[in-house]
Every structure is written in structure tokens, then in C-alpha cells.
Amino acid sequence: MRTALIIILVALLAGAGAYYFAVTSRPQVAFSVSAPAKDAAPSPADLVARGQYLATLMACADCHSPHDDKGGLVKGREFSGHPEGAPLPTWNPEMLKQGNLATIAPTLTAFAGPLGVAVAPNLTPDMETGLMGVMTLETLTQSFRTGNHWKGGRPVMPPMPVPFYKDIKDEDLKAIYTFLKSLPAVKNKAPDSTFTPPPAP
């Protein structure tokens, strides 16, 4: 036992000596430490890339882009909302008794339920029919923060998960806005949503 302890102590001392020798004999190099530079403002290209990433992560195209009969996105119509003239889904309270909470348009861009008919708007920057043709960053931010429709008068309707978006960072909202503004303009006048207030308790 005593011999084992001596061997361990010798090994520790040898290791400490080797470390001391290595540290004291190496060339001394002077280091200068400066304060980290402030992050540069992101470029427009960086904002678009970040916004595209966030819009993909948030699955914006799932509801705001029409789908074909096989479930794929219709090429050239990305983010253009519910197709103009396409039928809207319907719903009535009797459906709830049958276990049907909502109905969905075949294009997956409109949804009917107890709160009315929610229609995915055109998010492209078309000046006549697209939200990004008229909506400002401030308006988009206020809508996300409050959960109210950007024109006022009603809440943003499900399935838009706006309650989960209220704490998005300002810089991320700016990136999403910049990405949507960069999209090709698609002329498509999606119909307005129809909000049915729930009955008073």
C-alpha cells in the first residue's frame, strides 16, 4: 500500500514538473484584448435569407399558398392566398354534433368553423391585391403583438397561430417583412374573411 502511494506521488510530481517546464520555457507571447465590435446591421440580402428561414419554419406557405389536388404547392402562386373565385368552405353548428369542428377548402387556403370563415390573404407585394403592397412593417408588428387584424375591428382568426407570434423579436419581424416584400407580385384578390363573434356567455 505504501509503495503504491509513493508511486502515485512520484507520478504526480513528475507531471507537475513537466507542466511547469513547458509553461516557463515556452516563448512568451503578448496578447491584447479589445472590446468586441458591435454587430453590423444586416444587409438586405441577409434580412431576406433570415425572413425566408423564419417563414419556412413557421409554415406560412402551408396556408397562404394554394395547393393542387395532390397536395403540392401550385407553382408560381406561392404566398398568393386563397384563389380568387374558388369556392369557400361552409360550416354550421350541427356539424359540431357530428364531431366536425371545421371544414377546409381543397386548396387548403380557407377554413370554416364556429368563428366564421378564415381566408388566407395574398401576402405578395402586388400593389392592388397583395398585403405587402400596402402593409407597413409597423402595421404588421402591431397585428402580431396584439393579435388583432391589421385593419382593426376583429381578432386574427384561427388557424393563424398569432398568439404564439406576439413575442417574436423586432429584428425577426423585420426579416419576415423584408422577405415577403421581396416575393414576386402575384395578382390575386382573395376574398375577405368573415368573422362570427362567439355568443356571449
GROMACS elastic network, one bead per residue, 0.5 to 0.9 nm:
[ bonds ]
;  ai    aj funct       b0    kb
    1     4     6  0.51441   500
    1     5     6  0.63932   500
    1     6     6  0.87785   500
    2     5     6  0.52062   500
    2     6     6  0.63297   500
    2     7     6  0.87539   500
    3     6     6  0.51477   500
    3     7     6  0.62765   500
    3     8     6  0.87485   500
    4     7     6  0.51203   500
    4     8     6  0.62814   500
    4     9     6  0.87169   500
    5     8     6  0.50952   500
    5     9     6  0.61764   500
    5    10     6  0.85759   500
    6     9     6  0.51161   500
    6    10     6  0.61100   500
    6    11     6  0.85619   500
    7    10     6  0.51622   500
    7    11     6  0.61972   500
    7    12     6  0.86982   500
    8    11     6  0.51016   500
    8    12     6  0.62214   500
    8    13     6  0.86592   500
    9    12     6  0.50879   500
    9    13     6  0.61250   500
    9    14     6  0.84908   500
   10    13     6  0.51397   500
   10    14     6  0.60360   500
   10    15     6  0.85240   500
   11    14     6  0.50810   500
   11    15     6  0.61334   500
   11    16     6  0.86030   500
   12    15     6  0.51109   500
   12    16     6  0.61470   500
   12    17     6  0.85666   500
   13    16     6  0.50433   500
   13    17     6  0.60620   500
   13    18     6  0.85531   500
   14    17     6  0.50860   500
   14    18     6  0.61650   500
   14    19     6  0.86260   500
   15    18     6  0.51358   500
   15    19     6  0.62175   500
   15    20     6  0.86372   500
   16    19     6  0.51205   500
   16    20     6  0.61446   500
   16    21     6  0.85954   500
   17    20     6  0.50650   500
   17    21     6  0.60939   500
   17    22     6  0.85223   500
   18    21     6  0.51330   500
   18    22     6  0.61246   500
   18    23     6  0.86296   500
   19    22     6  0.51306   500
   19    23     6  0.61817   500
   19    24     6  0.86261   500
   20    23     6  0.52184   500
   20    24     6  0.60429   500
   20    25     6  0.83120   500
   21    24     6  0.53335   500
   21    25     6  0.57697   500
   21    26     6  0.82792   500
   22    25     6  0.54942   500
   22    26     6  0.60976   500
   23    26     6  0.57398   500
   23    27     6  0.88466   500
   24    27     6  0.82337   500
   24    28     6  0.85898   500
   25    28     6  0.85406   500
   33    36     6  0.89555   500
   34    37     6  0.85984   500
   35    38     6  0.89802   500
   36    39     6  0.87889   500
   37    40     6  0.84266   500
   39    42     6  0.84722   500
   40    43     6  0.86937   500
   42    45     6  0.79368   500
   42    46     6  0.56678   500
   42    47     6  0.63345   500
   43    46     6  0.50490   500
   43    47     6  0.63037   500
   43    48     6  0.87180   500
   44    47     6  0.50492   500
   44    48     6  0.62317   500
   44    49     6  0.86550   500
   44   175     6  0.87659   500
   44   178     6  0.76836   500
   45    48     6  0.51346   500
   45    49     6  0.62069   500
   45    50     6  0.85785   500
   46    49     6  0.51235   500
   46    50     6  0.60650   500
   46    51     6  0.84235   500
   46   175     6  0.82698   500
   47    50     6  0.50856   500
   47    51     6  0.59080   500
   47    52     6  0.84438   500
   47   171     6  0.87833   500
   47   172     6  0.84525   500
   47   174     6  0.75435   500
   47   176     6  0.77369   500
   47   177     6  0.88858   500
   47   178     6  0.63421   500
   47   179     6  0.69660   500
   48    51     6  0.50172   500
   48    52     6  0.60192   500
   48    53     6  0.85438   500
   48   175     6  0.60496   500
   48   176     6  0.73478   500
   48   177     6  0.85039   500
   48   178     6  0.56890   500
   48   180     6  0.81467   500
   48   181     6  0.88593   500
   48   182     6  0.72681   500
   49    52     6  0.51427   500
   49    53     6  0.62379   500
   49    54     6  0.87156   500
   49   175     6  0.79195   500
   49   179     6  0.72352   500
   50    53     6  0.51071   500
   50    54     6  0.62577   500
   50    55     6  0.86013   500
   50   172     6  0.76121   500
   50   175     6  0.58486   500
   50   176     6  0.73642   500
   50   179     6  0.78934   500
   51    54     6  0.50840   500
   51    55     6  0.59767   500
   51    56     6  0.84338   500
   51   172     6  0.70037   500
   51   173     6  0.79155   500
   51   174     6  0.78204   500
   51   177     6  0.71360   500
   51   178     6  0.67600   500
   51   179     6  0.50081   500
   51   180     6  0.77716   500
   52    55     6  0.50965   500
   52    56     6  0.60707   500
   52    57     6  0.84875   500
   52   175     6  0.80000   500
   52   176     6  0.68270   500
   52   179     6  0.58568   500
   52   180     6  0.81357   500
   53    56     6  0.52029   500
   53    57     6  0.61243   500
   53    58     6  0.86088   500
   53   176     6  0.86530   500
   54    58     6  0.59835   500
   54    59     6  0.84139   500
   54    60     6  0.88783   500
   54   172     6  0.77841   500
   54   175     6  0.81973   500
   54   176     6  0.67658   500
   55    58     6  0.50762   500
   55    59     6  0.60571   500
   55    60     6  0.54678   500
   55    61     6  0.75904   500
   55   176     6  0.65575   500
   55   179     6  0.83927   500
   55   180     6  0.88192   500
   56    60     6  0.64579   500
   56    61     6  0.73144   500
   57    60     6  0.79819   500
   58    61     6  0.85474   500
   59    62     6  0.54399   500
   59    63     6  0.77892   500
   60    63     6  0.61708   500
   60    64     6  0.61464   500
   60    65     6  0.81645   500
   60    79     6  0.78580   500
   61    65     6  0.50482   500
   61    66     6  0.84472   500
   61    73     6  0.84408   500
   61    78     6  0.68192   500
   61    79     6  0.58091   500
   61    81     6  0.88820   500
   62    65     6  0.61330   500
   62    66     6  0.81583   500
   62    67     6  0.84782   500
   62    73     6  0.83549   500
   62    79     6  0.88285   500
   62   108     6  0.75809   500
   62   109     6  0.80668   500
   63    66     6  0.73997   500
   63    67     6  0.89568   500
   63    79     6  0.82834   500
   63    81     6  0.74736   500
   63    82     6  0.85411   500
   63   107     6  0.87585   500
   63   108     6  0.60432   500
   63   109     6  0.50164   500
   63   110     6  0.77736   500
   63   119     6  0.89570   500
   63   120     6  0.63075   500
   63   159     6  0.86622   500
   63   160     6  0.84921   500
   64    78     6  0.73706   500
   64    80     6  0.63009   500
   64    82     6  0.70313   500
   64   108     6  0.83513   500
   64   109     6  0.60106   500
   64   119     6  0.88250   500
   64   120     6  0.52477   500
   64   121     6  0.66263   500
   64   122     6  0.69275   500
   64   123     6  0.72830   500
   65    73     6  0.65116   500
   65    74     6  0.73813   500
   65    77     6  0.64165   500
   65    80     6  0.57218   500
   65    81     6  0.53123   500
   65    82     6  0.72242   500
   65    83     6  0.89322   500
   65   107     6  0.81571   500
   65   108     6  0.79681   500
   65   109     6  0.67403   500
   65   120     6  0.81834   500
   65   122     6  0.84016   500
   66    72     6  0.84299   500
   66    73     6  0.60268   500
   66    74     6  0.59161   500
   66    77     6  0.68260   500
   66    78     6  0.71238   500
   66    79     6  0.78623   500
   66    80     6  0.74461   500
   66    81     6  0.64205   500
   66    82     6  0.61973   500
   66    83     6  0.69301   500
   66   106     6  0.87163   500
   66   108     6  0.63543   500
   66   109     6  0.59393   500
   67    70     6  0.76093   500
   67    71     6  0.53396   500
   67    72     6  0.51836   500
   67    74     6  0.53786   500
   67   106     6  0.75666   500
   67   108     6  0.63304   500
   67   109     6  0.79850   500
   68    71     6  0.53182   500
   68    72     6  0.54890   500
   68    73     6  0.62799   500
   68    74     6  0.58756   500
   68   106     6  0.78945   500
   68   107     6  0.63413   500
   69    72     6  0.75190   500
   69   106     6  0.72351   500
   69   107     6  0.76405   500
   70    73     6  0.89287   500
   71    74     6  0.89569   500
   71   106     6  0.87794   500
   71   107     6  0.80572   500
   71   108     6  0.85425   500
   72    75     6  0.87225   500
   73    76     6  0.88009   500
   73    77     6  0.77762   500
   73    78     6  0.70597   500
   74    77     6  0.56240   500
   74    78     6  0.68746   500
   75    78     6  0.66734   500
   76    80     6  0.88425   500
   76   184     6  0.87048   500
   76   186     6  0.81040   500
   77    80     6  0.54395   500
   77    81     6  0.80792   500
   77    83     6  0.89283   500
   77   186     6  0.68885   500
   77   188     6  0.89845   500
   78    81     6  0.78482   500
   78   123     6  0.89383   500
   78   124     6  0.84401   500
   78   183     6  0.88101   500
   78   184     6  0.89825   500
   78   186     6  0.84722   500
   79   120     6  0.89647   500
   79   121     6  0.82840   500
   79   122     6  0.61007   500
   79   123     6  0.54104   500
   79   124     6  0.61684   500
   79   180     6  0.85101   500
   79   183     6  0.84234   500
   79   186     6  0.84764   500
   80    83     6  0.75690   500
   80   120     6  0.84664   500
   80   121     6  0.69752   500
   80   123     6  0.57663   500
   80   124     6  0.59809   500
   80   130     6  0.75001   500
   80   185     6  0.84115   500
   80   186     6  0.61203   500
   80   187     6  0.77179   500
   80   188     6  0.64155   500
   80   189     6  0.86490   500
   80   190     6  0.81336   500
   81    84     6  0.86331   500
   81   109     6  0.63186   500
   81   110     6  0.87392   500
   81   119     6  0.77149   500
   81   123     6  0.68042   500
   81   124     6  0.87377   500
   81   130     6  0.89166   500
   81   188     6  0.75624   500
   81   189     6  0.83493   500
   81   190     6  0.61850   500
   82    85     6  0.87350   500
   82    86     6  0.73720   500
   82    88     6  0.89136   500
   82   105     6  0.89563   500
   82   107     6  0.73145   500
   82   108     6  0.81083   500
   82   110     6  0.64987   500
   82   119     6  0.64441   500
   82   120     6  0.55759   500
   82   121     6  0.64225   500
   82   122     6  0.72286   500
   82   188     6  0.81415   500
   82   189     6  0.82380   500
   82   190     6  0.52564   500
   82   191     6  0.75378   500
   83    86     6  0.54926   500
   83    87     6  0.87454   500
   83   107     6  0.81282   500
   83   109     6  0.80884   500
   83   122     6  0.88473   500
   83   188     6  0.65325   500
   83   189     6  0.74345   500
   83   190     6  0.59081   500
   83   191     6  0.84863   500
   84    87     6  0.87396   500
   84   188     6  0.59237   500
   84   189     6  0.54615   500
   84   190     6  0.50443   500
   84   191     6  0.68309   500
   85    88     6  0.88338   500
   85   189     6  0.87613   500
   85   190     6  0.80531   500
   85   191     6  0.82817   500
   86   105     6  0.87635   500
   86   107     6  0.86096   500
   86   190     6  0.89837   500
   87   105     6  0.73666   500
   87   106     6  0.89012   500
   88   104     6  0.82273   500
   88   105     6  0.60661   500
   88   110     6  0.64913   500
   88   111     6  0.78585   500
   88   112     6  0.80884   500
   88   117     6  0.79191   500
   88   119     6  0.83070   500
   89   102     6  0.89683   500
   89   103     6  0.60415   500
   89   104     6  0.58006   500
   89   105     6  0.52488   500
   89   106     6  0.86264   500
   89   110     6  0.67967   500
   89   111     6  0.63042   500
   89   112     6  0.56637   500
   89   117     6  0.74212   500
   90   102     6  0.86001   500
   90   103     6  0.67334   500
   90   104     6  0.83752   500
   90   105     6  0.88873   500
   90   111     6  0.82053   500
   90   112     6  0.55936   500
   90   113     6  0.77482   500
   90   116     6  0.86738   500
   90   117     6  0.74894   500
   91    94     6  0.84002   500
   91    95     6  0.68703   500
   91    96     6  0.89480   500
   91   100     6  0.87989   500
   91   101     6  0.85708   500
   91   102     6  0.67800   500
   91   103     6  0.65455   500
   91   112     6  0.56130   500
   91   113     6  0.56415   500
   91   114     6  0.75329   500
   91   116     6  0.79877   500
   91   117     6  0.83316   500
   92    95     6  0.57377   500
   92    96     6  0.76332   500
   92   112     6  0.88344   500
   92   113     6  0.74682   500
   92   114     6  0.74798   500
   93    96     6  0.54239   500
   93    97     6  0.73192   500
   93   101     6  0.88417   500
   93   113     6  0.84614   500
   93   114     6  0.70930   500
   94    97     6  0.54047   500
   94    98     6  0.69050   500
   94   100     6  0.87141   500
   95    98     6  0.50309   500
   95    99     6  0.64733   500
   95   100     6  0.51363   500
   95   101     6  0.70469   500
   95   102     6  0.82527   500
   96    99     6  0.50150   500
   96   101     6  0.54790   500
   96   102     6  0.82458   500
   96   114     6  0.86674   500
   97   100     6  0.72871   500
   97   101     6  0.89330   500
   98   101     6  0.87164   500
  100   103     6  0.74350   500
  100   113     6  0.87296   500
  101   112     6  0.86856   500
  101   113     6  0.61397   500
  101   114     6  0.74601   500
  102   111     6  0.67609   500
  102   112     6  0.54311   500
  102   114     6  0.75405   500
  103   110     6  0.85467   500
  103   111     6  0.57834   500
  103   112     6  0.52233   500
  103   113     6  0.66327   500
  104   107     6  0.80790   500
  104   108     6  0.60878   500
  104   109     6  0.76040   500
  104   110     6  0.58924   500
  104   112     6  0.64382   500
  105   108     6  0.52341   500
  105   109     6  0.63192   500
  105   110     6  0.53189   500
  105   111     6  0.64067   500
  105   112     6  0.84473   500
  106   109     6  0.78326   500
  106   110     6  0.84744   500
  107   110     6  0.75435   500
  108   111     6  0.76725   500
  108   120     6  0.89643   500
  109   118     6  0.85048   500
  109   119     6  0.62609   500
  109   120     6  0.53317   500
  109   121     6  0.84790   500
  110   117     6  0.69590   500
  110   118     6  0.56145   500
  110   120     6  0.59790   500
  110   193     6  0.86211   500
  111   116     6  0.82634   500
  111   117     6  0.55682   500
  111   118     6  0.51275   500
  111   119     6  0.65015   500
  111   120     6  0.85890   500
  111   158     6  0.83064   500
  111   159     6  0.77221   500
  112   115     6  0.76196   500
  112   116     6  0.56614   500
  112   118     6  0.62449   500
  112   119     6  0.86513   500
  113   116     6  0.54318   500
  113   117     6  0.64537   500
  113   118     6  0.83426   500
  114   117     6  0.84607   500
  114   196     6  0.73156   500
  114   197     6  0.86328   500
  114   198     6  0.74720   500
  115   118     6  0.82722   500
  115   157     6  0.75952   500
  115   158     6  0.83585   500
  115   194     6  0.82689   500
  115   195     6  0.58087   500
  115   197     6  0.61318   500
  115   198     6  0.64699   500
  116   157     6  0.85711   500
  116   193     6  0.77100   500
  116   194     6  0.54209   500
  116   197     6  0.80310   500
  117   157     6  0.85451   500
  117   192     6  0.88627   500
  117   193     6  0.55867   500
  117   194     6  0.50673   500
  117   195     6  0.65172   500
  117   196     6  0.81656   500
  118   156     6  0.88343   500
  118   157     6  0.61125   500
  118   158     6  0.69694   500
  118   159     6  0.78195   500
  118   160     6  0.88702   500
  118   192     6  0.80431   500
  118   194     6  0.64813   500
  118   195     6  0.74648   500
  119   157     6  0.89082   500
  119   190     6  0.74278   500
  119   191     6  0.68694   500
  119   192     6  0.64080   500
  119   194     6  0.80846   500
  120   123     6  0.86299   500
  120   160     6  0.89112   500
  120   190     6  0.74141   500
  120   191     6  0.86223   500
  120   192     6  0.85442   500
  120   193     6  0.79582   500
  121   129     6  0.89135   500
  121   130     6  0.75735   500
  121   131     6  0.72920   500
  121   189     6  0.80595   500
  121   190     6  0.56694   500
  121   191     6  0.76305   500
  121   192     6  0.76223   500
  121   193     6  0.85791   500
  122   125     6  0.84674   500
  122   126     6  0.84826   500
  122   129     6  0.68248   500
  122   131     6  0.60438   500
  122   132     6  0.82904   500
  122   186     6  0.79872   500
  122   187     6  0.84006   500
  122   188     6  0.67045   500
  122   189     6  0.71159   500
  122   190     6  0.63551   500
  123   126     6  0.83882   500
  123   129     6  0.88320   500
  123   130     6  0.53946   500
  123   131     6  0.50381   500
  123   132     6  0.57704   500
  123   133     6  0.84375   500
  123   180     6  0.67946   500
  123   181     6  0.85201   500
  123   183     6  0.87257   500
  123   185     6  0.88841   500
  123   186     6  0.88684   500
  124   127     6  0.87645   500
  124   129     6  0.82908   500
  124   131     6  0.63825   500
  124   132     6  0.55140   500
  124   133     6  0.70946   500
  124   180     6  0.62734   500
  124   181     6  0.67433   500
  124   182     6  0.82554   500
  124   183     6  0.59279   500
  124   184     6  0.66389   500
  124   185     6  0.51790   500
  124   186     6  0.61149   500
  124   187     6  0.83795   500
  125   128     6  0.86415   500
  125   129     6  0.81601   500
  125   130     6  0.51946   500
  125   131     6  0.63898   500
  125   134     6  0.76982   500
  125   135     6  0.89416   500
  125   180     6  0.72353   500
  125   181     6  0.55254   500
  125   182     6  0.76340   500
  125   183     6  0.68187   500
  125   184     6  0.71331   500
  125   185     6  0.50221   500
  125   186     6  0.75146   500
  126   129     6  0.56384   500
  126   131     6  0.75077   500
  126   132     6  0.69419   500
  126   133     6  0.50723   500
  126   134     6  0.85226   500
  126   184     6  0.80319   500
  126   186     6  0.58085   500
  126   187     6  0.59968   500
  126   188     6  0.84001   500
  127   130     6  0.60749   500
  127   131     6  0.80438   500
  127   132     6  0.76714   500
  127   134     6  0.66067   500
  127   185     6  0.79977   500
  127   187     6  0.84995   500
  128   131     6  0.86897   500
  128   133     6  0.69745   500
  128   134     6  0.83086   500
  128   187     6  0.73544   500
  128   188     6  0.86784   500
  128   189     6  0.81042   500
  129   132     6  0.89648   500
  129   133     6  0.74744   500
  129   134     6  0.89162   500
  129   186     6  0.80639   500
  129   187     6  0.59053   500
  129   188     6  0.57950   500
  129   190     6  0.76676   500
  130   133     6  0.52846   500
  130   134     6  0.72998   500
  130   135     6  0.87775   500
  130   185     6  0.75223   500
  130   186     6  0.74121   500
  130   187     6  0.71767   500
  130   188     6  0.73489   500
  130   189     6  0.75009   500
  130   190     6  0.88338   500
  131   134     6  0.55908   500
  131   135     6  0.55784   500
  132   135     6  0.51448   500
  132   136     6  0.74922   500
  132   177     6  0.80039   500
  132   180     6  0.67837   500
  132   181     6  0.58142   500
  132   185     6  0.89939   500
  133   136     6  0.86742   500
  133   181     6  0.78153   500
  133   185     6  0.85053   500
  135   138     6  0.82392   500
  135   139     6  0.62279   500
  135   140     6  0.68290   500
  135   150     6  0.83462   500
  136   139     6  0.51503   500
  136   140     6  0.63338   500
  136   141     6  0.86020   500
  136   177     6  0.84663   500
  137   140     6  0.51293   500
  137   141     6  0.60618   500
  137   142     6  0.85861   500
  137   173     6  0.79276   500
  137   174     6  0.67793   500
  137   177     6  0.64402   500
  137   178     6  0.87131   500
  138   141     6  0.50810   500
  138   142     6  0.61403   500
  138   143     6  0.86368   500
  139   142     6  0.51842   500
  139   143     6  0.62458   500
  139   144     6  0.87256   500
  139   150     6  0.62282   500
  139   151     6  0.88157   500
  140   143     6  0.51944   500
  140   144     6  0.62858   500
  140   145     6  0.85986   500
  140   150     6  0.68603   500
  140   173     6  0.80696   500
  140   177     6  0.78464   500
  141   144     6  0.52111   500
  141   145     6  0.60364   500
  141   146     6  0.85488   500
  141   166     6  0.86520   500
  141   170     6  0.77612   500
  141   173     6  0.68239   500
  141   174     6  0.85037   500
  142   145     6  0.50751   500
  142   146     6  0.59746   500
  142   147     6  0.80294   500
  142   148     6  0.79819   500
  142   150     6  0.74933   500
  143   146     6  0.53862   500
  143   147     6  0.54334   500
  143   148     6  0.52056   500
  143   149     6  0.58670   500
  143   150     6  0.53008   500
  143   151     6  0.88707   500
  143   152     6  0.87632   500
  143   155     6  0.89527   500
  143   156     6  0.80683   500
  143   162     6  0.85881   500
  143   166     6  0.85834   500
  144   147     6  0.53853   500
  144   148     6  0.74232   500
  144   149     6  0.87115   500
  144   150     6  0.88185   500
  144   156     6  0.89580   500
  144   162     6  0.62335   500
  144   163     6  0.79051   500
  144   164     6  0.89577   500
  144   165     6  0.59930   500
  144   166     6  0.52004   500
  144   167     6  0.83526   500
  144   168     6  0.82970   500
  144   173     6  0.88798   500
  145   148     6  0.81825   500
  145   162     6  0.84119   500
  145   163     6  0.83653   500
  145   165     6  0.72947   500
  145   167     6  0.70576   500
  145   168     6  0.83813   500
  146   149     6  0.86417   500
  146   155     6  0.85771   500
  146   162     6  0.87380   500
  146   163     6  0.84447   500
  146   166     6  0.69217   500
  147   150     6  0.89227   500
  147   155     6  0.58821   500
  147   156     6  0.57581   500
  147   157     6  0.88841   500
  147   162     6  0.58294   500
  147   163     6  0.63685   500
  147   165     6  0.85308   500
  147   166     6  0.72941   500
  148   151     6  0.82366   500
  148   152     6  0.63238   500
  148   153     6  0.76544   500
  148   154     6  0.59752   500
  148   156     6  0.51467   500
  148   157     6  0.87326   500
  148   162     6  0.88247   500
  149   152     6  0.51207   500
  149   153     6  0.70697   500
  149   154     6  0.58396   500
  149   155     6  0.53153   500
  149   157     6  0.82811   500
  150   153     6  0.87633   500
  150   154     6  0.89568   500
  150   155     6  0.89686   500
  150   156     6  0.83623   500
  151   154     6  0.83542   500
  152   155     6  0.77651   500
  154   157     6  0.83690   500
  154   195     6  0.73984   500
  154   197     6  0.87392   500
  155   195     6  0.85848   500
  156   159     6  0.89918   500
  156   160     6  0.70291   500
  156   161     6  0.86802   500
  156   162     6  0.70212   500
  157   160     6  0.61041   500
  157   161     6  0.83784   500
  157   162     6  0.84000   500
  157   193     6  0.84528   500
  157   195     6  0.76441   500
  158   161     6  0.64375   500
  158   162     6  0.81462   500
  159   162     6  0.86448   500
  160   163     6  0.85931   500
  161   164     6  0.58318   500
  161   165     6  0.71040   500
  162   165     6  0.50127   500
  162   166     6  0.67059   500
  163   166     6  0.58253   500
  163   167     6  0.86836   500
  164   167     6  0.72302   500
  164   168     6  0.83376   500
  165   168     6  0.55030   500
  166   169     6  0.87597   500
  167   170     6  0.87391   500
  168   171     6  0.83804   500
  168   172     6  0.65584   500
  168   173     6  0.66864   500
  169   172     6  0.52438   500
  169   173     6  0.63829   500
  169   174     6  0.87023   500
  170   173     6  0.50984   500
  170   174     6  0.61905   500
  170   175     6  0.86410   500
  171   174     6  0.50177   500
  171   175     6  0.62313   500
  171   176     6  0.87618   500
  172   176     6  0.62244   500
  172   177     6  0.85324   500
  173   176     6  0.51020   500
  173   177     6  0.61008   500
  173   178     6  0.85127   500
  174   177     6  0.50582   500
  174   178     6  0.60383   500
  174   179     6  0.85610   500
  175   178     6  0.50612   500
  175   179     6  0.61367   500
  175   180     6  0.86487   500
  176   179     6  0.51399   500
  176   180     6  0.62340   500
  176   181     6  0.86057   500
  177   180     6  0.52152   500
  177   181     6  0.61543   500
  177   182     6  0.86669   500
  178   181     6  0.50951   500
  178   182     6  0.62740   500
  179   182     6  0.50953   500
  179   183     6  0.67243   500
  180   183     6  0.54044   500
  180   184     6  0.88780   500
  181   184     6  0.82761   500
  181   185     6  0.86990   500
  182   185     6  0.86219   500
  183   186     6  0.86845   500
  189   192     6  0.89602   500
  196   199     6  0.89243   500
  197   200     6  0.86157   500
  198   201     6  0.87683   500
